Amino acid sequence: MVRVVPFLAAWLLRIWFATCRVSIRGADFRRMADERNNAVIAAFWHYSLFYIFYHLRTESAAVLVSASEDGDYIARLAENLNFTTVRGSRNRKGLRALKELIGCLKRGEHIGIVADGSQGPPLVVQSGAILMASRTGSPVLPLAWSASRYVTFKSWDRTVLPLPFSHIHFCYGEPLFVPPDLSGEHIERYRKKLEERMNELYSQAWSIYDKEEH
């Protein structure tokens, strides 16, 4: 099942989302991040996972997926959408995963990371993206999206799935450039800065449809 279900889900998402109309906002921010000639750390909230995977499926990127049993399905789904996966979380294999992701960035591979982690709390940034940015010089690029029609699941993150034929706005936020070799209170300062930037982008995305949140 762990092989078959993600394979079928990946193809269903391709068909499902192909019916949607997509508008891009903040393309200049994406170019700003790319101009540094570093690999980019794409940071997004957990609620947005499924459409993020679909939208970025043509990118050459590695994504961090929880080392839990439930994460097996997400990892297989990501792999079926052309991503490579690194497994780890705060409670399991976290340090090893962080080192592996830093290696990916140094080799020029983009990274995708769920900023609020695999267990939350939702819309609260964990420090992993800041640590990686500080060690590699890669900018952190916030991502968010909103949809005109969607369903929300009763999960801790209130996962959202756009409905067929909906209009999706995919938004890039201002990239965060982190100084090298940060530690302690300086990591926390940039963590808060990223959290503010991502939540501002989140609010802007959903305000397109006159909503404060999904």
Solvent accessible surface area in square Angstrom, and as a share of the most:
residue,aa,sasa,rsa
1,M,162,0.72
2,V,51,0.29
3,R,158,0.58
4,V,83,0.48
5,V,61,0.35
6,P,3,0.02
7,F,97,0.40
8,L,107,0.53
9,A,33,0.25
10,A,0,0.00
11,W,129,0.45
12,L,97,0.48
13,L,14,0.07
14,R,48,0.18
15,I,119,0.60
16,W,65,0.23
17,F,3,0.01
18,A,73,0.57
19,T,49,0.29
20,C,16,0.09
21,R,157,0.57
22,V,59,0.34
23,S,35,0.23
24,I,83,0.42
25,R,122,0.44
26,G,28,0.27
27,A,40,0.31
28,D,89,0.46
29,F,69,0.29
30,R,48,0.17
31,R,133,0.48
32,M,79,0.35
33,A,0,0.00
34,D,56,0.29
35,E,128,0.57
36,R,115,0.42
37,N,141,0.73
38,N,53,0.27
39,A,6,0.05
40,V,6,0.03
41,I,0,0.00
42,A,13,0.10
43,A,0,0.00
44,F,3,0.01
45,W,2,0.01
46,H,35,0.16
47,Y,3,0.01
48,S,0,0.00
49,L,8,0.04
50,F,53,0.22
51,Y,1,0.01
52,I,1,0.01
53,F,4,0.02
54,Y,21,0.08
55,H,41,0.18
56,L,20,0.10
57,R,66,0.24
58,T,117,0.68
59,E,48,0.22
60,S,86,0.55
61,A,14,0.11
62,A,1,0.00
63,V,5,0.03
64,L,44,0.22
65,V,8,0.05
66,S,18,0.11
67,A,11,0.08
68,S,36,0.23
69,E,139,0.62
70,D,114,0.59
71,G,4,0.04
72,D,48,0.25
73,Y,91,0.35
74,I,43,0.22
75,A,4,0.03
76,R,73,0.26
77,L,7,0.03
78,A,0,0.00
79,E,76,0.34
80,N,44,0.23
81,L,0,0.00
82,N,99,0.51
83,F,11,0.04
84,T,81,0.47
85,T,31,0.18
86,V,6,0.04
87,R,68,0.25
88,G,3,0.02
89,S,26,0.17
90,R,153,0.56
91,N,119,0.61
92,R,120,0.44
93,K,102,0.43
94,G,25,0.24
95,L,122,0.61
96,R,151,0.55
97,A,2,0.02
98,L,36,0.18
99,K,129,0.55
100,E,85,0.38
101,L,1,0.01
102,I,27,0.14
103,G,21,0.20
104,C,7,0.04
105,L,8,0.04
106,K,143,0.60
107,R,162,0.59
108,G,51,0.49
109,E,50,0.22
110,H,47,0.21
111,I,1,0.01
112,G,5,0.05
113,I,12,0.06
114,V,22,0.13
115,A,4,0.03
116,D,1,0.01
117,G,12,0.12
118,S,37,0.24
119,Q,116,0.52
120,G,3,0.02
121,P,80,0.50
122,P,60,0.38
123,L,47,0.24
124,V,56,0.32
125,V,3,0.02
126,Q,43,0.19
127,S,42,0.27
128,G,21,0.20
129,A,2,0.01
130,I,0,0.00
131,L,40,0.20
132,M,0,0.00
133,A,1,0.01
134,S,4,0.02
135,R,110,0.40
136,T,27,0.15
137,G,29,0.28
138,S,4,0.02
139,P,0,0.00
140,V,0,0.00
141,L,3,0.01
142,P,0,0.00
143,L,4,0.02
144,A,2,0.02
145,W,0,0.00
146,S,0,0.00
147,A,0,0.00
148,S,45,0.29
149,R,121,0.44
150,Y,49,0.19
151,V,61,0.35
152,T,50,0.29
153,F,94,0.39
154,K,212,0.90
155,S,47,0.31
156,W,96,0.34
157,D,7,0.03
158,R,99,0.36
159,T,13,0.08
160,V,0,0.00
161,L,25,0.13
162,P,0,0.00
163,L,42,0.21
164,P,41,0.26
165,F,156,0.65
166,S,2,0.01
167,H,31,0.14
168,I,0,0.00
169,H,18,0.08
170,F,0,0.00
171,C,5,0.03
172,Y,21,0.08
173,G,4,0.03
174,E,81,0.37
175,P,2,0.02
176,L,5,0.02
177,F,66,0.27
178,V,16,0.09
179,P,51,0.32
180,P,102,0.64
181,D,115,0.59
182,L,17,0.08
183,S,72,0.46
184,G,57,0.55
185,E,128,0.57
186,H,75,0.34
187,I,25,0.13
188,E,67,0.30
189,R,129,0.47
190,Y,34,0.13
191,R,38,0.14
192,K,106,0.45
193,K,76,0.32
194,L,0,0.00
195,E,36,0.16
196,E,120,0.54
197,R,54,0.20
198,M,3,0.01
199,N,44,0.23
200,E,102,0.46
201,L,12,0.06
202,Y,10,0.04
203,S,54,0.35
204,Q,93,0.41
205,A,0,0.00
206,W,0,0.00
207,S,62,0.40
208,I,46,0.23
209,Y,51,0.19
210,D,137,0.71
211,K,77,0.33
212,E,158,0.71
213,E,96,0.43
214,H,15,0.07
